[in-house]
Amino acid sequence: MLLQSPQDIVRQVHEYGHFDPEEFLKISRIFLEASAREGFGIHTQLALRALIELKVDLDTITAFLIFCLPVRQTGSPVRVEAFLSQEVQSLVDSLENLRDFVVLRRFPQQQAVDSVRKMFLAMANDLRVVLVLMAIRYADLFEIERYSPLLQRQIVQQTLEVFVPLAGRLGIYRFKRQMEDRCFAQLYHADHEHLREVFAKRPELNHDTAEHLAKEMKAFLDTHQIKAEVIARVKGFYSTYQKLKRKGTQEIDHIHDLLAVRVIVDQPIDCYTVLGLVNNRWDPVKGRFKDYITRPKANGYQSLHTAI
């Protein structure tokens, strides 16, 4: 992937309705002039595209670009002070507070992982900061080969322990899966390749099938006047690997959620309504029902699970 101009980025992301091309071009020109570059490098491209796909606002994109500007020998980043609004300045300051944590990939080894996550969220102070740092880490994983073996392992460890769980809690499931699978390929390459080959032999395990299932479920619920968001996914390699280990098997047919549809409704009672409709429309698999509404998980997770 070669250097890309701001115009290239605009052409590639035109489908996002929230995106203001003119404002983005203005911000980009200032960034490129300040950094003495002719275009966005690969790492910046990857992180930018992730942020735009997450539909962040222009303040967040501006803060990300300012944060990426070269750092002087004193350690203070080059600023474009006249251009920064108070909102953007606040975001940049929060990002600077976490520079060691993400950009230099350091975090307190002696602390429990859960404590590190809580510290990270407290220091971020704004969900947009978390999204920027997650986009940077996402880009790191796609360019992991440029780092030393030791640093690769540290990046992967931190991603699995901190960023992947945060992506799951925020509902950013596609990024969660991609980060997991990139880390899995680094840590357990042979197991990753084995599962990739197994999935390749199951043509139904693909994004198109998942999208078809989501549309079918949404249409079905619409006919019953159920207001719901419907999301479908193919189980990721790493998640599949973990489940196989928990079950003590190598047989992928023992896993019942390789394809899954998530129905999100407004109230808990609506979950039971949808469950009844689904069980009347399709045949439920005996023994596969779990009620995490009556008995929520320790982290507060509430949902109904069934297999059909």
Secondary structure, DSSP 4 states (H G I P E B T S, - for coil): ---B-HHHHHHHTTT-TT--HHHHHHHHHHHHHHHT-SSB-HHHHHHHHHHHHTT--HHHHHHHHHHTS-B-TTSPBP--GGG--HHHHHHHHHHHHTHHHHTS----TTS-HHHHHHHHHHHH-SHHHHHHHHHHHHHHHHTGGGS-HHHHHHHHHHIIIIIHHHHHHTT-HHHHHHHHHHHHHHH-HHHHHHHHHHHHT-TTSSHHHHHHHHHHHHHHHHHTT---EEEEEEPPHHHHHHHHHHHT---GGG-S-SEEEEEE-SSHHHHHHHHHHHHHHSPPPTT--EETTTS--TT----EE---
